[in-house]
């Protein structure tokens, strides 16, 4: 189980998400900026609202 780091990878959501969401979609072509973890690996993902509020999540998979 390895932690993968990508320095300054960023993207914009394609649609709003809810507090219960377990997946999110980025705008076309932006997913490739992020790591593609192998099974058991993960990377930290920081989400920041326009208001400045932020949350750090654990991303365990990427598709597309």
N, C-alpha and C positions, 0 to 999 in steps of 0.2 A: 504494500500500500504506500504509494509515493505521492507527495505533494508536488504538483507541477506549477511553475510560476511563469507568467507571461508579462513582461514589463510594459505597462501602459497600453494593453489591448483595450479597445473601447468600441462601443456600438450603441445604436439607438433601438429601442423596442419598436416592433412593428405594430403593436396594439397594447392597450392598457392591460395590467394584470391585477388580480385580486390578492388579498392577504393569504388565501388558501391555495394559490397557484403553486404547482410543482414543476411546471415547465414555462418557458417564455420563448417568444419568437423575436428575432432581430430583423431589422430591415434587410432587404435582399443584398447578398454579397458580404455581409458583415460578420457572419459566423466564423468564417475562415481565419479571422484575426485571433481567435481564441484557441487554446490547446484542445486536443482531442484525447481525453484520458483513456487509458487502457482499463479493463475491468479491475476494480479495487483502487484505482488512482483517482485523484480529485484535484481541483484547483479552487482557490478563493475567488469569489466574484463579488465585487462591490457594486451596488446599485445606488444611484444618486438621483433624487427628484430635482426638478427645476427649483424647488424651494430650498434646496440644500440638505434636506433630510437624507440620511444614508443608511444602508443596511448591508452587512457582509453575509454572504451565503456560501454554501459549499456546493460546487458544481461537480457532479459525478459522471456526466455524460454529455456528449454533443452530437447532434445529427445534422447532416447537410453541410 
